[in-house]
């Protein structure tokens, strides 16, 4: 599954409602059986230099399911 945030989050964060919606999306997908219990969250910046912006990336790295590794 993929989700996208529209905006430049290099120095500013997305709105709290955008972040809440993303986290609820993952919770709902898990509850509906669309994700396994051991799912991981990765960000575009994990794959290339392009990504959600450094400010937002610092927040994503704190999410419980975030993983920079692909094991």
Residue pairs with C-beta under 8 A, 6 or more apart in sequence:
1 29
1 34
1 35
3 22
3 25
5 14
5 18
5 22
5 52
5 56
7 14
8 53
9 52
9 53
9 54
9 55
9 56
9 57
10 53
10 54
10 55
11 53
11 54
11 55
12 53
12 55
13 19
13 55
13 56
13 59
14 56
19 59
23 63
26 35
26 39
26 41
26 65
29 35
30 37
30 39
39 65
40 65
40 66
40 67
41 60
41 63
41 65
41 66
41 67
42 66
42 67
42 68
42 70
43 51
43 52
43 57
43 60
43 66
44 50
44 51
44 52
45 51
45 52
45 57
46 68
51 57
52 60
60 66
61 68
